[in-house]
Amino acid sequence: MTVHLLKLCVGVDRIEQLEASIARRTAAGQPLVHHTRFRPKRAEEVLDGGSLYWVIAGFARARQRILGLDMVTLEGRGRCCAIRLDPDLVQTEPQPRRPHQGWRYLEPRHAPRDLSGTGLAEGAEEMPAEMVQELRELGLL
């Protein structure tokens, strides 16, 4: 069974910043990896189609498919897990999330839906996350 990871996107206030970072790293030929202290104990489930969901400014806003989990040694950090990520960033329906340290497991039934094909009104992707959430709670989206 698939399980996802949920992670705060530290230092990023807007999804465009994350997109720009991915574009820079891809253009420079750098692998897209996120380093984390520990390898997930549920690695097999994560690798069974899991994604890394990014929390940006208090909302899960986007995800990247996880391609692999590798244990590596980094100078100054020691041993850690390198989460290899797909360069495609998929925007999701904004879902409020509280701050936390490290990553959390995210069951598929609790994961936010992808924006593509969700039937959102045209332009809703550009709305502030708080507005989308409020409109959804009111049943207007």
C-alpha positions in Angstrom: 0.0 0.0 0.0 1.3 3.5 -0.9 2.1 6.1 1.7 3.3 9.6 1.1 5.6 12.0 3.0 4.7 15.5 4.2 7.5 18.1 4.6 7.7 21.8 5.3 9.3 23.7 2.4 11.5 25.9 4.6 12.4 29.3 3.2 9.8 29.2 0.5 6.7 31.5 0.8 5.2 30.9 -2.7 5.0 27.9 -5.0 6.8 29.9 -7.7 9.9 30.0 -5.6 9.9 26.2 -5.4 9.3 25.9 -9.2 12.2 28.3 -9.8 14.5 26.3 -7.6 13.6 23.0 -9.4 14.1 24.7 -12.8 17.6 26.0 -11.7 18.7 22.7 -10.4 17.4 20.8 -13.4 19.1 23.3 -15.8 22.4 22.9 -14.0 22.1 19.1 -14.3 21.9 18.7 -10.6 19.9 15.7 -9.2 16.7 16.6 -7.5 17.2 15.3 -4.0 16.0 16.3 -0.5 18.2 15.3 2.3 16.7 14.2 5.6 18.2 12.7 8.7 16.5 9.4 8.8 15.3 6.9 6.1 11.6 6.2 6.4 10.9 2.9 8.2 8.0 2.5 5.8 10.3 2.8 2.8 8.7 0.1 0.7 5.3 1.8 1.0 6.9 5.2 0.1 8.5 3.7 -2.9 5.2 2.1 -4.0 4.1 5.3 -5.8 4.5 7.8 -2.9 5.0 11.5 -3.3 6.6 14.2 -1.2 4.0 16.8 -0.4 5.4 20.3 0.3 3.8 22.5 2.9 4.3 26.1 1.8 3.1 29.0 4.0 0.9 26.8 6.2 -0.7 24.8 3.3 0.2 21.6 1.5 0.4 23.1 -2.0 2.4 20.8 -4.2 3.9 17.3 -4.5 6.7 15.6 -6.3 6.8 11.8 -6.9 9.5 10.0 -4.9 11.8 8.1 -7.2 14.2 6.6 -4.6 15.6 6.6 -1.1 19.4 6.4 -0.9 21.6 6.5 2.2 24.5 8.9 1.6 27.2 10.6 3.6 27.4 14.4 3.4 30.4 16.4 4.5 29.6 18.1 7.7 26.3 16.3 8.2 27.3 12.6 8.2 24.9 9.8 7.2 21.5 10.8 5.9 18.8 9.8 3.5 18.6 11.4 0.1 15.0 11.4 -1.2 15.3 11.4 -5.1 12.4 13.4 -6.6 10.7 13.7 -9.9 11.3 17.1 -11.5 7.5 17.5 -12.2 5.9 19.6 -9.5 2.2 18.9 -9.3 0.1 21.6 -7.6 -2.5 20.3 -5.2 -5.6 21.8 -3.6 -4.4 23.9 -0.7 -4.8 21.9 2.6 -4.0 23.6 5.9 -1.1 22.1 7.8 0.5 23.0 11.1 4.3 23.3 11.4 6.2 20.2 12.4 9.8 19.1 12.4 11.1 16.6 9.9 8.6 14.7 7.7 5.3 13.0 8.5 3.7 10.0 6.8 0.6 11.0 4.9 -2.0 8.3 4.1 -3.5 8.6 0.6 -7.0 9.2 1.9 -5.7 12.3 3.7 -3.6 13.7 0.8 -4.8 16.8 -1.0 -6.1 16.2 -4.5 -4.1 17.4 -7.5 -5.4 20.6 -9.0 -5.5 19.3 -12.6 -8.8 17.7 -13.3 -10.4 18.6 -10.0 -13.0 20.8 -11.7 -11.9 24.0 -10.0 -13.0 27.2 -11.5 -10.6 28.7 -14.1 -8.0 30.8 -12.3 -8.5 29.2 -8.9 -4.9 28.0 -9.0 -3.7 31.6 -8.8 -5.9 32.5 -5.8 -4.2 32.7 -2.3 -4.4 29.4 -0.5 -6.5 30.9 2.3 -9.1 32.2 -0.1 -9.4 28.8 -1.9 -9.8 27.1 1.5 -12.5 29.5 2.7 -14.4 29.3 -0.6 -14.2 25.5 -0.4 -15.5 25.5 3.2 -18.4 27.7 2.0 -19.1 25.2 -0.8 -18.3 27.7 -3.5 -15.4 25.7 -5.0 
